[in-house]
Structures are given as structure tokens and as C-alpha cells.
Amino acid sequence: METLSLAPFQGITDVVYRNVFKKHFRGIDKYYTPFFTGIQKDNSKSLRGEEISPDFNDVKTVVPQILSNTADEIIRFANQCKSMGYPEFNLNMGCPFPRVANKTRGCGLMADPDRTIKMLNDVFEHIDGIKFSIKCRLGYYNDEEIYAFIETFNSLPFSEIIVHPRIGKQMYTGEASLEKFKELLPLINKPLVYNGDIFTTDRYTTILSILSSSIMLGRGLLTNPFLAEEIKNIDNQQDKKARLHNFVVDLYIERLHHAGGSPKIIGSMKELWKYMMNIFDDPQNVWRKVKKVNHLDEYETAVETIFNEHNLL
């Protein structure tokens, strides 16, 4: 069985989500954090919180990710992750949002190969004792941009290259290109991880038969938290609807606890429901029950109504 990992989602897959997910579901081998930024000095303030603290994370299964376009910041991040006991860190070269990419960060790095390749070489000259992986797309403006990086991917000791086979300008529209990913397999001598559009076990089986690659699950797992268990044929006799309800309630309670009771957590719960509504028999009706709530009691009532009135697909 290939390794299954969970993709990072800003505002959703934080430390609270990861730990509650692990409590309720099995099948995920590796968790990537949403990206860190602003690592301006050693022992940066942004790296002192629960999101990366070894007290709240299993350093053996969690991979911290950074969003940056400077070698110094990446090196600083790598050294701090290493000091915390993490065996690996990851660079985000895939975020497609214009506000990120237009600053030559995330997927924007792929449109500037000369600068980016120099940065990657500089990083490897100054780090040791920690693995360095990349999550990227095929490019930002077109799907040929990745080919400018193949020699660098092959010559530098990356631990793995995670590829979401779309371009940044696509965002999440259209289809992820299995053919383009397949073209890369014989060209890159590092472990390649496929990420994109895996919502069902049938799709997973199809992709694995074509690519024979490790897999990173993203939106499919947010939609269906049972997906990794289904892929790995992990049996669980508990009622799925009851399990999902327990997960949703536990996640809400933990978020509330970590936020000191602030109703702001409703925003992050809504972000998850944008995906998770699709596991129910009437997703739009489910979403209508959640999207307008602004107070904790309204949210709690909406959740109970959803689980009382709707069934899972």
C-alpha cells in the first residue's frame, strides 16, 4: 500500500483539525501543515505556537510547510524545524492564489526559474540533517514551466516532489492532468507524489494503476473523512453517520477551547462544511443551514438539524 498524506489547507487543516482527525479516522500516514510565513529571525514568534510545537504535534508524521521566496528565510525555517525534532520540511511552490503568486511566492516561483533554482541551491548549501521536499504545480502560466526545474530536481537531494498537475492560473478548474504527471515519472529521479481530484476509491485505484506513485489526498478527504480508510480497506463497524457527527462535534469543541470560546471559529467550521456538505444526500440544503449562522448557538443548532434530517451518500 502506497503512502497516503493529507494536503495542507489554510484555515482548515490546522493542528486542531489534524489531531481531532487522527482521533476519529485512520489511514493517513503523513500530515502537511498549512504554510508558515514571516520567519524573519531565529526563534521566530510565528514558530512558537501550537501549530508547530512538538507538544501538540507528532513530529514523525507532521511535515511543516513554508511559503517563501528567499533562501535565508527557508534556511531559518529548516533549522528551527530541525531543532524541534522534525525530520522533514516542505516548500510551497504550488499556491495558485494571485495575491501569493504575484509576489513570486507559491506557484509564482515556477514562473521565475532562474531566481528559484538559485534559491534552492542556496538552501541546500546551508542545511543538513533534515529532509527537504517541495509541493508544486506544473507551472503558473503554462504546463511547460516545470521542465525548467527537472535538472535541479534531479541534481539536488530533495526527499520528494509533490505535484498537483494543474497550472496556477487554473486554480481548481478543469481536470488535473494524469498524462502530464505520467510524463514526469521517468524524467525525475526523486520520489514523486501525486495530488489532485481524488474523491473516490475508484479514482484512487485508476490513478495508482496508471502512475504507481504515492498519493496526497486533499479536497476529497475534506469532503469524505472516511476516504483514506476506504482506500486502505480499514474495517470499522461503527455507524458512519454517528462517527462523522462525533468528529464534527469534537472538532468544534476543540476549536472553541483553543480559541478561548471565541465565535470566530465558526468561520473555520464553515470552510470545512463547504467541502463536507457533499457527503450528504442534499448538499445545497446542508450548506444553506450552515452558511448564514453567526453565533455559536445557531451553529450548534444547524449541525444537529443536519444530522437529524440528512443521510450520508
N, C-alpha and C positions, 0 to 999 in steps of 0.2 A: 504494500500500500504506500502510495506516494505521500509526502508531507503535505498537510493542509495548513494554511496560515490564514489569518484574518487581516484584511486590508485596513489601513487607518482611515478614519473619517473624522474630520474636525467637528467638534461639538457633539459627537455621539459615542465613539469608542474610547472614551477616556478610561482612567483607572477604575472608576466605579463600575462602568459597563463591563470591562474586561473581567473583573473579579466576580461580579454577580453572574455573568455569563458562564464562567468556569464552574460556579457553584451549581448551576442548573442544567448545563449541557456539556456533552463530551465531543471529542472528535477533532478539535483544533489543537495543533501541535505548537503553533508559533503565533504570537500576537505582536503587531506593529503599532507603536504609539502614533497618535496624531502628531504632526510636526512641531518641533520646538524652534523658536527664533530668538533673536536678541541675545546671543551668547557673547556678550561684549567683554567679559573678563573672566579670569579663573574664579571658580566657585560662584558662577553667575547666579543671581537671585532667581532667575527663571528655572533653575535646576535644583531648587531646594524644596519643592513641594511634593505632594503625594503622587503626582503624575509620574514621577521617575524615581522616587525614593525606594530603595530596596526593602524598606519596612512595609511597603504596600504592594510591591511588585515581585513576581518570581523572575529573577534576573536570568534564569536558564531558558525561559520561554518567551520573554518580552524583549523586543528589539526597539530601542529608542530611535526616532527619526528626526532629522534636522532639515529645515528649509533654509538654504543659504547660497550665496554666490561668491563667498570669499574663503580662501584656504585657511586663513588664520582662525576664523570662527569655527570651521569644521574640525580643525585640529584641536581647538579648545574643547569642543563638544566631545570629541572622541576620547580625549584624556580624562574628562570628567566622568564619562560613561564607564571607562575602564576602571577608574578609582572606585566606582560604586559596585563593581563586580560584574558588569555586563560583558559578555563575550563578543557582542556584535553591535554595530550601529548601522543606520541606513540613511542615505541621502535622497531626498525627494527631488527627482528630476521629472516628475510627471504631473504635478498640479496644473490643471489647464485653465484656471480662472484668470481672466485678463489682468485683474489687479495684482496678481502674483507674477504671471508670465511677462507682462510688460516691463517689469523691473529686473528682467533677466534672472528670475528665480523659478523654481519648479520646472515646468515644461519649457519655459523660456530659455533655460540653459541649453537646450538642444538646438536652438536656432543660432547659437554663437559657439560653434565647436572649438575654435582656436582658444578662446578665453577659458572655456570649460575644461578642455583637455589639459591646459597648463595648470589649472586649479587642482584637478585630480592628481596630476603628477606631484604637485607641491604637497598635497595631503599625504600621499604615501611616503614621501621622503621624511615625514616628521611624525609618523605614528608607528607603533608596534605593539604587539600583544593584544590586539583587538581586531576582530574581523570587520570589514568594510563592504557593505552591499549598496546597490542602487536600485531604486524603483523609477522607471521611466516609461515614456510612450514611444511611438515610432518617430515622433518629431512634433514640432509645434505647428509649422505651416504646411508641411507635407511629409509623406511617409518614407521619404528617402533620407531624411536628416540623420537617422540612426546609423546609417552606413559610414558616416564620418567618424563614428566612435568605435567601430569594431576593432580596429587595430589597438586602440587604447584599452578596450575591454579585455582583449587577449593578452596584452603585454603586462598589465598591472594585476596584482593579486587580489582581485575582488572575490569575495566569498560567494556571491551570486548576483545575477542580474534579473530583476523582476520587470517584465514587460507587459504593459497594457496596450494591446495592438490597435490603438486609435491614434489620431493626431490630436494635439491640444485644441485646435480650432473646432474640432467636432464636439468637444465637451463629452457628453454621453449619448449623442445622437448616432444614428446609423448602427452598423454592426461592428463588433471587434473582428479584426481580420485574422482568422486562423491561418490563411495562406501566407500572409506576411510573417507571422510568428514562425511558421514552419520553415520559411526561407532562412530565418536567422539561426535555426538549430545547428546546422553543420558549419556555420560561419563563426560562431562564438564558442570559445573553448572553456567557458565558465558555466556552472550550473545555471540554467535558465528556468525561471518560474513564470508560469502563465497566469494572467489576471484579466478577467473581463467576461461579463454576460453569462455567468454560471448560476442559473436559477433552479435547476432541476438535476436529479441524479442522471437522467438520460443525457442531458447536455454534458455533464461531467464525464460520463463514460465515452461519449463521442469524442470529446476533446482529448482525453487521455489516450484513446486508441490512435489518434492522429499524431499527437505531439510527444507522448511519453515524457511528460515534464511534471515537475512539482506544480502545485496549484495554489493560488491565493484566491480565497473567496472574499467577495465584497458585498455589493448590494443584495446578492442572493441570500447571504447569511443574515443580513439585517431584516430581510423580508421573511425568511423562514429560518428561525434559530435552530431547527432540527436538521438542517441540510447536511452538516458535517456528519452527524450520526447516521443519517440515511445513506450517505455516500459510503461510510465505513461499515454499514450493516450492524450498527450497535443496537442491540435489542433493549427496549425499555417497555415494560408492561404498564407503566402508569398512563393514565388518560392524558393525551396530548394537550387538550384544551385546558385541563387543570394545571398541567406543567407550565404552559405559556402564561396562564393567569398568575401563578405563583412567581414566575420570573418577572413579569411586568410590575407586580406589586412590590416585590423585593427590590427591584431596581429603583422604583420611585421612593421607597422608604430610605434606601441608602443614599440616593442623591439628596434627599431632603436633609438627612443627617449631616452629610458632608458640606451642605450649603447653609447650615445653621437655621434651617426652616424657611429659607427664602423661597417665595413663589417663582423666582426666576428660573427654577429648574423645569418649570412647565415648558419652557422653550426647547430644552434639550429632549424632553419626552416627546414633544410634538415632532421634532426632527426624526426621531425613531419611528413614530407612527406613520410618517409619510411613506416609509418602506413597509412596515409591518402590517398596515391595513390590507395589503394584498394577499395575506394568508387567510383572510376571512371571506365568507361567501358573498358579501356585498361591500366591497372595499370603499366605494364612494360614500355610502351611508355611514360606514365606520368613521371615515375621515371627517364627515360633517359633524359627528358627535364630539370630535376632539378639537378641531381647528379653531373654534371660537372661544374655548374656555380660557379664562384669565386668572382664575382663583383656584386655590388648592381643592376646596370642597367641590367646585364644578368639575375639576379634572377627575377626582375620585369617583364622583357620580357617573361621569361619562364612561370611565373604564368598566365599572360594574355593569352598566347598561349594555355595553358592547359584548361582554362575556355572557350576559344573560340572554341577549336577543340574537346573537350571531354564532354561526358554526364555522369551524375551520374547513378549508378546502381539502 
